[in-house]
Amino acid sequence: MNNLFSPGARQAVQIRRRRSDRKTGKTIITTVFAVTSLTAEQATPVLLTRLVCDHWKIEFLHHVRDTALPRTPPN
């Protein structure tokens, strides 16, 4: 039975990220959630980690492009 709120969803994943602020040395912990259509048998924790990391590599490239290249105004 699918109790998740997204059609086709099979797993919800909680991800906790820890990073240190270089200026203050303070550790910052953030929690994010992800939903996937892959079952637990199809996607192990290692595979899910790789998929999330690969996704953010692509998002980072988009961010760099979006902030570095000038935007042309719409016609």
Stockholm file with secondary structure:
# STOCKHOLM 1.0

chainA/1-75         MNNLFSPGARQAVQIRRRRSDRKTGKTIITTVFAVTSLTAEQATPVLLTRLVCDHWKIEFLHHVRDTALPRTPPN
#=GR chainA/1-75 SS CCCSSSTTCCEEEEEEEEEECTTTCCEEEEEEEEEESSCTTTCCHHHHHHHHHHHHHHHHHHHHHHHHSCCCCCC
#=GC SS_cons        CCCSSSTTCCEEEEEEEEEECTTTCCEEEEEEEEEESSCTTTCCHHHHHHHHHHHHHHHHHHHHHHHHSCCCCCC
//
